[in-house]
Amino acid sequence: MAVMQSRDNRTFEAGGDLSAGQFKFVSLAADGQVDITASAGGNAIGVLLNNPAAAGRAATVCVSGSVMITCAGAITAGDQLQSDAAGDALLAATGDVVLGYAREDGVDGQIIEMEFITGGNVAA
C-alpha cells in the first residue's frame, strides 16, 4: 500500500500543463520552473504531488523522503529506481542516476511508495 511520510516538499512554478504528471519525476529547468523529467536515467529535483493544469501554476514537489511514484515496469521492493523519458520510475541501469529506492513491489502503471534521494547518485 503506497503511503507518503517524512517528506520535504517545495513549491515551484509549473513549466506547462502538468495535469497528467501527478506522482511522476520532475526536473528543474533553467527558467526555474519544473517539467516532467524527459530524460531516461537523468536527474530529477523531485516527484510532483499535485496536478497543475497550466504554466505558472503552483507545482508541489517532494524533494526528499517517502513519496508515491508511478511505475514504468516491474519493480521489486529495494530496487534502485531511475526515471524513464515520461517521468515514471523504472529499475536503474548502470551509469544512470538513482533517484530512490522502491519500498514495495509494483507493476507498469501502478503507484508505489519509494524513498526519494535528494540529488540522486549514479548506479554502479
N, C-alpha and C positions, 0 to 999 in steps of 0.2 A: 504494500500500500504506500503510494507516494505521499510524502509529507514534506513540509519545509520547516526548518527550525534553526536557531542560532545563526541567522544570516545578516549580512551587512548590505543594505540597499542604498542606491543613489538614484537621483532623478536627472535625466538628460533630455534634450530635445530630440524628437524623432526626426530622422532624415527623410522620411517619406511615409507612405501608408504602411503601418506595421500591424494592421488589424488581424492578419493571419500569422503573426510572429510570436504570440504568447508561448512561453516555455521553449524558446529557441535561443541559440547563442547570438549575441550582437557584438559588433565591433565599433570602436570609436573612430570616426572619420576626421580628417584634417580640419573640418569646419566645426568640430566639437559636438556634432550630432551623432546618434547611433543608428546603425543599419544592420539588417540581418547579416551575419557572417557569411560571406560568399566565397570563401577560400577554404577548400578542404585541407585539413591539417594545419590551418593557420591559427593565429592568436585571436582571442576574444576578450572584451572587457567584462563580460558577464552574461547573464541569462535574463531575457525580457520577461517581466512578471505581469504586465498589463497588455493592452492591445490598442495603442493609439492609432486613430484612423486617418491622420494627415500629418504632413511635415510640420514641425514646430510644436506639436502637442507633447505633453509630458510623457516620457517613457521611463517607467520604474524598472531599474535593473539591479539584480542581485550580483554583487561583486565579490562575495565570498560567503561560504557557509553551505548549509544543506538546502538544496533547491530542486524543484521539479524540472525535467528536461524531456523533450520528445526524442524517441529512439529512431535511428535510421536503419536499424537492422537488429539482429540478435545480440543481446548484451547479457553478461553474467555478472552477478554481484562481485565487486572487487576489480572488475576490468578498468583499465585506464581508458579514458574517453577523449575523443577529439571531435571537432566539428566537421560535418560534411559541407558541400557547397551550397546547402539550403539552410544551414544553421542548426541542423539536427545532430544528435550525438551518435557516434559510432566508435567501434573499437579502434584505439590509437595504433598507428603503424610506426615503425622505426623511423626516427627523424622528424616526425610530426609533433606539434605542440599538444601536450597532455593538458587538458583543461579541467580534469577532475576524475573522480573515481565513482563507479556505479555502486550504489548502496543496496540495489536489488536487481533481480533479473528483469529483462524486458525483451519485447519483440518489435519489429518495424511498426511505427505509428503509435506505440504505447508511450504513455508518460510515466517516467520512473523518477525515483529520488537519486540525486547524485551529490557528491561533495565537491563544490567548485573550488578550484585552486586559483587564487589571485596571481595573475601574471603567467601562470602555466609553467611548463618545463618541457624539454624535448625527450621524447620516448627513445629509449636505448634499444 
